[in-house]
Amino acid sequence: MDIIEKLYEITKQLQSTVSNQGDREKQIEELTAYLETRGELLDRMDQTLLTIDDKQKLREILTISEDVVKQMGKIKTSIQKDLVTAKKGKSAFKGYNDPYASASFDGHYFDRKK
């Protein structure tokens, strides 16, 4: 199988994995594996020996890759939102466990007599 064809297949698999809304941990592992394989194929590809058909296939790969990047950006923002929510929940949980740990000292003053 040609490197361009392998690259195209992996890019299509990458696109289907990104658009899948299943288990996020598994999805990230698959994406990482596909991206590593795809990177290796890109490194092995010799750009001087490309035919017109290969260049057309690479243009298709480019459009698919742009879509994949947009989808991965959405996944990234979703993960960031989950992290912020988890941090907020963690700080709220600490407040319920020990409500006097961060006692405010507002209203305290020292009376000085001259």
C-alpha positions, -999 to 999 in steps of 0.1 A, spaced: 0 0 0 12 35 -9 22 59 19 -4 84 6 -31 58 8 -21 48 44 -20 85 53 -55 90 39 -69 59 57 -54 70 90 -67 106 85 -102 92 79 -99 70 110 -87 101 129 -118 120 117 -142 92 127 -125 90 162 -128 127 167 -164 128 158 -172 99 181 -188 110 214 -179 79 234 -154 74 263 -131 104 263 -101 86 278 -103 59 251 -108 86 224 -77 105 235 -56 73 235 -68 65 200 -62 100 188 -27 100 202 -19 66 185 -33 78 151 -14 111 153 19 94 161 14 69 132 4 98 109 35 118 119 58 88 111 42 84 77 46 121 70 83 119 79 88 90 55 70 106 26 92 119 -2 77 150 -16 98 150 -48 82 119 -61 45 130 -59 22 126 -88 -8 147 -97 -31 121 -81 -10 121 -50 -12 158 -47 -50 157 -51 -52 131 -24 -30 153 -2 -54 182 -7 -83 159 5 -62 149 35 -56 186 42 -93 194 42 -101 165 65 -72 175 88 -86 210 91 -119 195 102 -101 172 126 -82 202 141 -115 221 147 -131 190 163 -100 186 186 -103 222 196 -139 215 207 -126 185 227 -99 207 243 -124 233 254 -147 206 268 -118 192 288 -109 227 300 -145 233 312 -145 200 330 -113 209 348 -126 243 359 -158 227 371 -138 200 390 -117 227 406 -147 247 417 -164 216 431 -132 207 450 -130 241 466 -167 240 475 -163 206 490 -135 218 512 -157 246 524 -183 221 536 -158 199 554 -141 226 573 -162 258 573 -140 276 598 -107 269 580 -108 302 561 -125 323 587 -127 359 577 -113 384 601 -134 413 587 -149 434 615 -120 430 639 -104 462 651 -81 472 678 -92 500 702 -64 523 711 -66 547 739 -44 577 740 
